């Protein structure tokens, strides 16, 4: 922990679990703030991750903003057809960034490629920093607790190894030795001066504020030095603006007291690596976001990101879990007129989609229902459009049963296959006495 800007290790009596007398003033409360949403169920994070996958995979360009947040950029036609505009969508939702962190720590992959050369653990740390409250602090304890809440210390398959430590704690009224499990960040290294430096591969990525070589630069609303009632748009070093050691009364760094190229006048932060470096990386993301929030760019004045429209065809097809496959809940076996099912698909775009929808039905013991599978084709289904298919079917089993239905939409360029399937069931009854109608 940090006290007066210095790293301090608290001594704990393992037999009483009390903080040593000399460190009674050293303990600190972990403030989860917005990160409390980490207690949501796994299905919530999986759903949020699906939204992230769609945003990134359907974008023309994926970039990193000055804080390290993922940004989906899409090229659209403006009023002047010869001057397309770039529409940006920053992944800044707390729960989506926690979903990114959780998935990266589990598999090292979120289901869509990160920008070229972007480090997985750095992206994971930035996810926590984005999810945290702007004015709070991301520290080691928060990282540890978050890993426990996500169950990352309880599963075998994570991208980091495990550390095992014995502690004394109260268990059902008795003090017992228990083994605690922690993720091993031992190989992780982070340096603030490199993360926001004037060298390539720093933030934002790619550089764009003053051209494609202005690494470590961003823009913000600043107070005019000689008139505190006037503001101007300043383009300059992230290090000098956010992590300066000397600030003027107007809240901005004293320019001649900091030099981002030499590091003079810049607070270096924690440089010891390991989980401390990981927490520092996350907190630096939080700090830059907080600065950008306090000194926001005026609407329509931000420097546009350079992005060229992709020639790739992408879209997100889906079948709703609630209404995508409508089948009878119950029906009588042997009905000559039969019944119907309806399957509906939707295309979230951005491009038109073509493909197939397959509906299959089988009895619980594996017997395929007559006519199954049914295959429907669709062509050039536009963005934000839907299409439905209706089919009459007959059940003639001769006995009561349960029919299991599955509907699947398939297309070669679908950005997110995780929302392409839906299931349903139908209970088949026979008439009294076992006869069929």
Secondary structure, DSSP 8 states (H G I E B T S, - for coil): -EETTEE----EETTTTEE-GGGTTT------GGGGGGGS-HHHHHHHHHHHHHHHHT-SEEEE-TT--EEEEEEE--SSTTS-EEEEEE---HHHHHHHHHHHHHHS--SS--STT--HHHHHHHHHHHHS-TTS---HHHHHHHHHHTTTTT-S--SS-EEEEEEEEEETTEEEEEEEEEE--TT----HHHHTSSSTT-SSBS--TTSTT-TTEEEEEEEETTEEEEEEEEEEEHHHHHSBS-B-TTSSB-GGG--TTT-TTB-----S-HHHHHHHHHHHHHHHHHHHHHT---TT-S------------EEEE--TTTSEE--SEEETT-TT-EEEEEEEEEEEES-EEEEEEEEEEETTS-B-TT-SEEEEEEEE-TTEEEEEEEEE----SS-EEEEEEEEEE-TTBS-GGGSEEEEEEEEE--GGG---
